[in-house]
Amino acid sequence: MSKVLILNGSPRVNGNTSIAIREIENVFRNSGVEVTTIQIGNKDIRGCIACNQCSKIGKCVFDDIVNELAPLFEAADGLVIASPVYYASANATLIACLDRLFYSTSFDKSMKVGASVVCARRGGCSATFDELNKFFTISNMPIASSRYWNSIHGCEKGEAEMDEEGKQTMRMLAKNMTFLMKSIELGKKEYGLPEQEERTATNFIR
């Protein structure tokens, strides 16, 4: 059974971001995918300070929910990151969490499927969508898509329920992500993971 971890970056419980997530959850569960959803946006999460202690102790030096998420992320076949849009950007609490989660975890994230979901009153969805996808593309994680960018619209609580196209986009996203995870699992059994090269890091200033 495929497993998906969903991170809700909204500070509002049962807000418009949650409406998008519920559409995704329903498809996953109906497809036999195990889903774990965790609300991140209402947590007290500080940002990374680049101390690099995680490379020595195997976890983030700030022992909070980030370290609790790490084993869930490692066990998951896919990760969905959902965020409201603030000033054409994701919720800063979510970004702090993701910075530390991705940097402090040393396990191989290759071929875990990633998906970003964004919710806005009007504008800023594309910028936030691109911002979140960068966490996947730096980690060898393929990105699940839909028939439109993974966005839904609403301002006041519950308004996203009226965005029928947005909700449909979420359902298609979950269907496509399910297909990708199952296809990758079959591919891993038949061909294994792509061969990795030893990382070469080049500084621009010497």
N, C-alpha and C positions, 0 to 999 in steps of 0.2 A: 504494500500500500504506500502510495506517495504521501509525503508529508510537506505541508506548507506552513511557514511562519509568517503571520501578518502583523506589521507594526503600524498602529494607528497614531499618527503624529499630532492629532488634534487634542487640545486641552479640554474640549467640550465633549462630555460623555453623551452618546446618542445624538451627536450633531450631524451635519450634512456629510462629513467624511465617513461617518459610520453607516450612512445610507448606502454609499458606494460599496463599502466593505461588505455589507449584508448581501448585496447582489452577488458578489464574488463568492462569499462563504456558501451560499445556497447551491451554486453550481458545483463548487468543489465537493461538498458533502454528497450531493446527488451523483457525483462521478466517482465516489469511493475514495476521495482524498481526505486525509486527516488534517484538520485545521486547528492551529493555535493562534488566537488573536490577543495581542497585548496592547493596552493603551499606554503610549509613551509621552504624549504631549502634556499630560498633567503631572509628570514626575519632576523631581528636583535633580537634574542631571547637569553637571558642570562639563565644560569643554576640555579637550585634550590640551595638555601643557607641553607636549613633546619631550617628556622626561626619558622616554625609551625604557622605562623600568619593565614594561610588559615583555620585552625580549629576554629579560633575566628571570622574571618570576612566573611567566606564562599566562599572565592575566593583567588587566588594567590595575594600576596602583590605587585608583579610587574604587573601592569595593562597593558598588551599588548595583542597580538593575542591569547595567551593561554586562557585568560578569555573570549575571543570572541568565541573560539572553544568549551568551556565547555557546553553551552546550545545545540549546534549542536550535540555534542557527546551524551548528555543525551537523545535527541530526536531520535537518530539513533538506528536502529536494528542491524547494523553491522558497523565495522570499518576496513578499509583497510589502512595499513601503508606501503608505498613504499619508498625505499631508494637506492641510489647508494652505492657501496662498497668503503670505504676508509680504507686502512690498515686492511683488514679483519674485518671491523666494519662499522656501519651505520654512516651517516653524523652527526657530533656532534651537529649541530643546531637542527636536528630532535630529537635526544636523549634528549637534553635540554628541548625541547617542551614537549615530552612525559613524562619525569620525573615529570615536574610540572603539566601537565594536569591530569595525573592519580592520583598523590598525593593530589592535591588541590581540587579535586572534590569528594564530599561525597555521591553522588547518587549511587544507586545500579547498578552495571554493569553486574550482573548475567545474563547469557544466551544471552547477546549481542554477536554476532558472530564476531570473529576477523580473519584477514588474513594478512600475511606479504608478501611483494613482494620485491625482491632484484635484482639489476642490476650490473654486473661487466664486466670488460674487460676480465678477465680470472678466477681468484681464489678469495676466500674469501666469496663466496655466502653463504655457509653452516653456517659459523660462524655468519654472519650478520643475517641470517634467524633465527637462534636460539636466538640471542640477542633480536630481535624484538618480538618474540613469548613470551618471558618472561613477557612482559607487560600484555598479555592476561591471562596467567596461574596464575598470582597472583590476578586476578580480577574475578574469576568464569566465564570467557568467553571461550566458546568452540571455537576451531580453525578450520577454513575451510582448506581443503587440495585439492590437484589436483592429477594428475597421475604421477607427478614428483615434486621435491621441487620447490617452487614458485620463480623461477629465470629466468632471461633473460640475454643475453650477447650482449655487444657492447661497443666500446671504443669511436670512433669518432661519432659525432652527426649523428643520423639516422641509424647507423649500426645495431641496434637491430631489424630493419625491416627485416633483412635477417635471423634472428633466428626464423625459422618457428616452431620449437619445443617449443621454449620459448613462442611464441605468442599463440600456442595451449594450453600450460600449463595455461596461463592466462585465456583463454576462459573457460576451464574446471573448473578452480578455481571459476570463477564468477557463473557458473552454479551450482556447488556444494554449494557455499555460499548462493545462492538464495534458493535452496532446504532446506538448514538448517534453514534459517530464517523463511521460511514459515512453516516448520515442528515444529519449536519451538513455533511459534505463535499459531498453532493449539493445541500443547501440553499445553501451558499456559492456554488456554480456557478450556481444558478438565481436567487438573490436577493441574494447578497452578505451581508456581516456587518451586524448592526443598526447604525444610525447612532449615533455616539457624541456626547454633549454635552461641551463643555469643562467640566472638573472645577471644581466650586464647593466650596471648603473653608470651613467655618464653625466658628470657635472658640466654645466655650461661655463662656469667661472673657475679657473684654477689658480 
